[in-house]
Amino acid sequence: MDEREALARLAESVPAAGDDCAVVGDRVLTTDMLHETTDFPAGVDRYTAGWRSVAASLSDVAAMGADAEAAVAAYGAPAFDPDEVAEFVRGAREVCEAVDAEYVGGDLDHHDEFTVATTALGKTDDPIRRGGANRGDAVCVTGTLGRSAAALRAFEAGDADRGNDLFRFTPRVAAGVALAPYATAMMDSSDGLARSLHQLVDASDVSDLGMDITESYIPVDDAVTDLFDGAEARREAALFFGEDFELVFTLPSDAVEAAKEASPTPFSVVGNVTWDGVRMDGDPLSDRGYEHGG
């Protein structure tokens, strides 16, 4: 079975699962695992690996509208190079500092491939979940999309400096906190925009809920324009590649302007919550995106 089917089956025995983080009292908690063969293309340096690994978990905290507090990482590799480990920790520590959290340590272990498991902790009295979208809400996304797809293209072209730069993203913790008073549903875009929209619809208790987005409203990263030729390739990078870790959220249409003033990160309104499935420009939008471990 794939990751989504496995998670669906686990949900039957772990009912608290299903959002970007588990909610435990006034804390949110999340964990992630990244592998060299699936998550770190050739050319990724250890500083970027430390930054990105911890940032992925901090992004889950952001998606719950929570303040990030702390993160840990377990580092597994066939051998321990002191300089590589130091660079990894520096990246992990500095991404935590970027969101006013603290990197508090982790674990080292031998593994047959470079593998990282991270955990992040946040705090909120009112977490934003995936299942609260209502018909008429605006559908929004922070920042730009396609950055990670562009990073992979840069790595493939041998431009490791640009690839590493694009691969390091700042988790949208501050934006998540600022948007929390307005958002009705929220998650991060690690699986891609298209799949995120389907997940938000599936999480809702409203029958026949849908979303309709406009392709021309999707905020495509400039690097996608630079590194991909043709409209179809750029569309694929922005809609389906995933791993951009932006916030995808809904909020009442009359709250858009107030939310834009509150958010430190610009966001785009890409469509509306409607009915009868997920669509783009009126046509069905396939439920396709990043497969973890694929």
C-alpha positions as CSV (number, residue, x, y, z in Angstrom):
1,M,0.0,0.0,0.0
2,D,1.1,3.6,-0.5
3,E,1.6,6.2,2.3
4,R,-2.0,7.6,2.0
5,E,-3.6,4.1,2.3
6,A,-1.3,3.2,5.3
7,L,-2.3,6.5,7.0
8,A,-6.0,5.9,6.4
9,R,-5.8,2.5,8.0
10,L,-3.9,3.8,10.9
11,A,-6.5,6.5,11.5
12,E,-8.9,3.7,12.5
13,S,-6.8,2.9,15.5
14,V,-5.3,6.3,16.1
15,P,-8.2,8.7,15.9
16,A,-6.1,11.7,17.0
17,A,-4.1,11.5,13.8
18,G,-5.1,13.3,10.6
19,D,-3.9,16.9,11.0
20,D,-0.4,18.2,10.4
21,C,0.3,17.8,14.2
22,A,-1.2,15.8,17.1
23,V,-2.8,18.1,19.7
24,V,-1.8,17.3,23.3
25,G,-3.4,19.8,25.7
26,D,-2.1,23.2,24.6
27,R,0.8,21.7,22.6
28,V,1.1,20.4,19.1
29,L,3.6,17.7,18.3
30,T,4.8,16.3,15.0
31,T,7.5,13.9,13.6
32,D,9.0,13.3,10.2
33,M,11.5,11.0,8.5
34,L,13.7,11.9,5.5
35,H,16.0,9.6,3.6
36,E,18.9,10.2,1.3
37,T,17.4,8.2,-1.7
38,T,14.1,10.0,-1.6
39,D,14.5,13.4,0.0
40,F,18.1,14.6,-0.4
41,P,19.2,14.8,-4.1
42,A,22.9,14.5,-5.0
43,G,24.4,17.9,-4.2
44,V,22.5,18.6,-1.0
45,D,25.0,19.6,1.7
46,R,24.7,18.7,5.3
47,Y,23.9,22.3,6.4
48,T,20.9,22.3,4.0
49,A,19.9,18.8,5.1
50,G,19.8,19.9,8.7
51,W,17.9,23.0,7.9
52,R,15.4,21.3,5.7
53,S,14.8,18.3,7.9
54,V,13.9,20.4,10.9
55,A,12.1,22.9,8.8
56,A,9.7,20.2,7.5
57,S,8.5,19.5,11.1
58,L,8.4,23.2,12.0
59,S,6.2,23.6,8.9
60,D,3.7,21.2,10.5
61,V,3.6,23.4,13.6
62,A,3.0,26.4,11.4
63,A,0.1,24.7,9.7
64,M,-1.7,24.4,13.1
65,G,-1.4,28.1,13.8
66,A,1.0,27.4,16.7
67,D,4.1,29.1,18.0
68,A,7.1,26.9,17.5
69,E,8.9,26.1,20.7
70,A,11.6,23.3,20.1
71,A,12.8,20.7,17.8
72,V,15.1,17.6,17.9
73,A,16.6,15.4,15.2
74,A,17.9,11.9,15.0
75,Y,20.8,11.6,12.5
76,G,21.6,8.2,11.0
77,A,24.4,7.5,8.6
78,P,26.9,4.8,7.5
79,A,29.7,6.8,9.1
80,F,30.0,10.0,11.1
81,D,32.1,12.7,9.6
82,P,32.6,15.4,12.3
83,D,32.4,18.3,9.9
84,E,29.2,16.9,8.3
85,V,27.6,16.4,11.6
86,A,28.6,19.9,12.8
87,E,27.1,21.4,9.6
88,F,23.9,19.4,10.0
89,V,23.5,20.7,13.5
90,R,24.3,24.3,12.4
91,G,21.5,24.1,9.8
92,A,19.1,22.6,12.3
93,R,19.9,25.2,14.9
94,E,19.7,28.2,12.5
95,V,16.3,27.2,11.1
96,C,15.0,27.0,14.6
97,E,16.4,30.4,15.4
98,A,14.7,31.8,12.2
99,V,11.3,31.0,13.8
100,D,12.1,31.8,17.4
101,A,12.3,28.2,18.4
102,E,15.2,26.2,20.0
103,Y,17.1,23.2,18.7
104,V,17.5,21.1,21.8
105,G,19.5,18.1,20.5
106,G,18.7,14.6,19.2
107,D,20.5,11.3,18.6
108,L,23.2,9.7,16.4
109,D,23.0,6.2,15.1
110,H,24.5,4.1,12.3
111,H,22.3,3.5,9.3
112,D,22.8,2.1,5.9
113,E,21.8,5.4,4.3
114,F,21.7,9.0,5.5
115,T,18.4,9.3,7.3
116,V,17.0,11.9,9.5
117,A,14.0,11.8,11.9
118,T,12.8,15.1,13.3
119,T,10.3,16.1,16.0
120,A,8.9,19.6,16.6
121,L,6.8,21.0,19.4
122,G,4.6,24.1,19.4
123,K,2.0,25.8,21.6
124,T,-1.5,27.1,20.8
125,D,-4.8,27.3,22.7
126,D,-6.8,27.1,19.5
127,P,-5.2,24.9,16.8
128,I,-6.4,25.2,13.2
129,R,-7.3,21.9,11.8
130,R,-7.8,20.7,8.2
131,G,-11.6,20.1,8.4
132,G,-13.2,23.5,8.9
133,A,-13.6,24.9,5.4
134,N,-17.1,26.3,4.5
135,R,-18.7,27.0,1.2
136,G,-18.0,30.6,0.2
137,D,-14.6,30.7,1.9
138,A,-11.6,31.9,0.0
139,V,-8.8,29.4,-0.8
140,C,-5.4,30.8,-0.2
141,V,-1.7,29.9,-0.3
142,T,1.3,31.7,1.2
143,G,4.4,32.5,-0.8
144,T,5.2,30.9,-4.1
145,L,5.0,27.3,-5.4
146,G,7.4,25.2,-7.4
147,R,10.6,26.1,-5.5
148,S,11.5,22.6,-4.6
149,A,10.9,21.3,-8.1
150,A,13.2,24.1,-9.3
151,A,15.8,23.1,-6.7
152,L,15.8,19.5,-8.0
153,R,16.2,20.8,-11.6
154,A,19.2,22.9,-10.4
155,F,20.8,19.9,-8.7
156,E,20.3,17.8,-11.8
157,A,22.0,20.6,-13.8
158,G,25.0,20.5,-11.5
159,D,24.2,23.9,-9.9
160,A,24.5,22.8,-6.3
161,D,24.7,26.3,-4.9
162,R,21.4,27.3,-6.4
163,G,19.9,24.0,-5.5
164,N,20.8,24.2,-1.9
165,D,19.6,27.8,-1.7
166,L,16.2,26.9,-3.1
167,F,16.0,23.8,-0.9
168,R,16.3,25.9,2.3
169,F,12.9,27.4,3.1
170,T,11.7,29.4,6.2
171,P,8.8,27.6,7.8
172,R,5.7,29.9,7.9
173,V,5.4,29.9,11.6
174,A,4.8,33.6,12.0
175,A,2.3,33.6,9.2
176,G,0.5,30.6,10.7
177,V,0.1,32.4,14.0
178,A,-1.1,35.6,12.4
179,L,-3.6,33.7,10.2
180,A,-5.0,31.6,12.9
181,P,-7.7,34.0,14.1
182,Y,-9.1,34.1,10.5
183,A,-8.4,30.7,9.0
184,T,-11.2,28.0,9.0
185,A,-8.9,25.2,7.8
186,M,-5.2,25.0,7.2
187,M,-2.3,22.6,6.3
188,D,1.1,22.8,4.6
189,S,1.7,22.1,1.0
190,S,4.3,19.3,1.4
191,D,2.2,17.0,-0.8
192,G,1.6,19.7,-3.5
193,L,-1.2,22.2,-4.0
194,A,-3.6,19.9,-5.8
195,R,-3.4,17.1,-3.3
196,S,-3.6,19.6,-0.4
197,L,-6.9,20.9,-1.8
198,H,-8.2,17.3,-1.9
199,Q,-7.1,16.7,1.6
200,L,-8.8,19.8,2.9
201,V,-12.1,18.8,1.2
202,D,-11.8,15.2,2.4
203,A,-11.2,16.4,6.0
204,S,-14.4,18.4,6.1
205,D,-17.6,17.2,7.6
206,V,-19.6,19.1,5.0
207,S,-21.1,16.9,2.3
208,D,-20.4,17.6,-1.3
209,L,-17.8,20.2,-0.4
210,G,-15.5,21.3,-3.3
211,M,-13.0,23.9,-4.3
212,D,-12.5,25.7,-7.6
213,I,-9.2,27.5,-8.2
214,T,-8.0,29.6,-11.1
215,E,-4.7,28.6,-12.7
216,S,-3.6,32.2,-13.5
217,Y,-3.9,33.0,-9.7
218,I,-1.4,30.3,-8.6
219,P,1.8,32.1,-7.3
220,V,4.5,30.3,-9.3
221,D,8.1,30.8,-8.1
222,D,10.4,32.8,-10.3
223,A,12.9,29.9,-10.3
224,V,10.3,27.7,-12.0
225,T,10.1,30.2,-14.9
226,D,13.9,30.3,-15.1
227,L,14.5,26.5,-15.0
228,F,11.5,25.0,-16.7
229,D,10.5,25.3,-20.3
230,G,6.9,25.4,-21.4
231,A,3.6,26.0,-19.6
232,E,2.9,22.3,-18.9
233,A,6.2,21.7,-17.1
234,R,5.7,24.8,-15.0
235,R,2.2,23.8,-14.2
236,E,3.4,20.4,-13.1
237,A,6.0,22.0,-10.8
238,A,3.6,24.4,-9.2
239,L,0.6,22.1,-8.8
240,F,1.8,18.6,-8.2
241,F,5.5,18.4,-7.3
242,G,5.0,19.4,-3.6
243,E,7.6,19.8,-0.9
244,D,7.3,23.6,-0.9
245,F,6.0,23.8,2.6
246,E,3.7,26.8,2.1
247,L,0.5,27.2,4.0
248,V,-2.7,26.2,2.1
249,F,-5.8,27.6,4.0
250,T,-9.3,28.8,3.8
251,L,-10.9,31.8,5.4
252,P,-14.1,33.8,5.1
253,S,-14.1,36.0,2.0
254,D,-14.8,39.1,4.1
255,A,-11.7,38.4,6.2
256,V,-9.2,38.3,3.4
257,E,-8.1,42.0,3.7
258,A,-7.7,41.8,7.4
259,A,-5.7,38.6,7.2
260,K,-3.4,40.1,4.5
261,E,-2.7,43.0,6.8
262,A,-1.9,40.7,9.7
263,S,0.2,38.1,7.9
264,P,4.0,38.8,7.7
265,T,4.1,36.6,4.6
266,P,2.1,37.6,1.5
267,F,-0.5,35.2,0.4
268,S,-2.6,34.7,-2.8
269,V,-6.3,34.0,-3.1
270,V,-6.4,31.2,-5.7
271,G,-10.1,30.3,-5.6
272,N,-13.1,29.6,-3.5
273,V,-14.7,26.7,-1.5
274,T,-17.6,25.5,-3.6
275,W,-19.2,22.1,-4.0
276,D,-18.9,18.9,-6.1
277,G,-15.2,18.2,-6.0
278,V,-11.9,19.9,-6.6
279,R,-11.6,21.8,-9.9
280,M,-9.3,24.2,-11.7
281,D,-10.9,26.7,-14.0
282,G,-14.1,24.6,-13.8
283,D,-12.4,21.3,-14.8
284,P,-11.6,18.4,-12.4
285,L,-8.2,18.7,-10.8
286,S,-6.5,15.3,-10.2
287,D,-5.7,14.2,-6.7
288,R,-2.0,13.8,-7.4
289,G,1.1,15.0,-5.6
290,Y,4.3,14.1,-3.7
291,E,4.6,10.5,-2.5
292,H,6.7,10.2,0.6
293,G,9.1,7.3,0.3
294,G,8.1,6.7,-3.3
